[in-house]
Amino acid sequence: QGKLVESGGGSVQPGGSLRLSCVASGFSFSHYDMRWYRQAPGKERVRIATISSASIIYNYEDSVTDRFTISKDNAKNTAYLQMNSLKPKDADVYYCQASRSPYEYWGQGTQVTVSS
C-alpha cells in the first residue's frame, strides 16, 4: 500500500521561506506525477503545483507562480515544494498527492502559518 508523509511545515514571518518534503513508500515513485494542494478551513482543496513523473512538465496555480517551486528526486522517493516570499494568505494545510491512473495516494497534510 502506498504512503506519503509530508514534513517541513511550520510558522514563518511574511516574506520568509519554507521547504515542504513528501516522502513516498510502497509504490514506484518515479512513475508517478506529483502534486501539491492546499486547503483552508471550510474550503475546498486547491491544486497549486504539479510535476510530471520525469520532471519534464510543470504547472503552477497563478497565485504561487514565481514564488513556489515543485521538484521531485526519484532517487530519494521524495517530492518538494520550495515556498518563497510567503504571504499571510499562504497559510493553509498543505497536502502532497501522487497519481498514476487509476491510482493515487495522499499525505496527511502539514500546517503552514504565516504571520508577524
N, C-alpha and C positions, 0 to 999 in steps of 0.2 A: 504493500500500500504506500502510495506516495505521500510525502510530508514536506511542508515548507515551514521554516522557522525564521521569523523576522527579528531583527535587533537593530539597535542604533538610535532609536527614538529618544526623546528627552525634551528638556526645556532649553530654549535659546532666546537671546535677545533679537529684536528686529535687526535685519542686516547680517545676521550670523549664518552659519552653515552647519549642516548635519549630513552624515552619510548613513543611509539605511542599508542593511545587508539582509539577504534572503537566502538561507542555506537549504538546499534540496537534498532529499534522500528517497530511496525506494523506487526511483524511475530513471529513465535515461534522459537526464537533464539536457544534454547537448542537442537533443532532437525537439525540444520544446521552445515555443515562443514564451517570453516572459513579459508580464505587465505589472505596473504599479497602479493602485487605486487609492483613493482617499475618501473618507466618509465623515461627515459632520453629524452630530446627534440629531436624530429625527429626519435626516435627509438621505437621499439615495447615494449609493456608492458611485463614484465618478472615476473613470479611467483617465489617468494623467500621462502615462508613458508606456510605450510598447517597444520591444526589441525582438527581432526575429531570431530564430534558433541559432543561426550562424553569425549573428550580429551584423547583418547586412542592411536590414531595413529598420529605421527608427521612426517613431511618431510621438508627438507631444501635444497635449492639450494646450490651448492658446495661453492660458494664464501662467503656465510654467515654462514656456519656451524661452530659451536663453538664460534660464536660471537653474533648471534641473537637468541632470544628465543621467540617463539609464545606461547600464552596461551589464555584461554577464561574462563570467570567467568559467568556461566549460571544464577546465582542468580542476577547478575548486568547487564545482557544482553550486556556484553562488552568483546571484544577481545583486546589483547595487543600484541605489538611487542617490546620487550626489545632489544635495539641495543647497544652493547658494542664495544670498540676498533674500533670506526668509522674511516674510511679512506676517503680521498677525492673522491675516485671512488664510494662511497656510496651515494653521493649527487644526489638526484633524487626527483621526486614526488612519494609519497607512497600512495597506494590505498588498502583498505580492500574490501573483497568480501565475501558474504555469499551465500552458494549454497546448494540446496537440489532439485535434479532433479524433475521437469523441471524448477524450479525457481532459480533465482539468483538476488542478489542485489549488488550494488557498492556504495562506498562512493565517495565523491567529490575530495578526494586527499589532502595530506598535504606535504608541501615542506620541505625537509631536505637539509641543506647546511653544508658542512664540509670543513673548510678552516682555515688557520692560519692567 
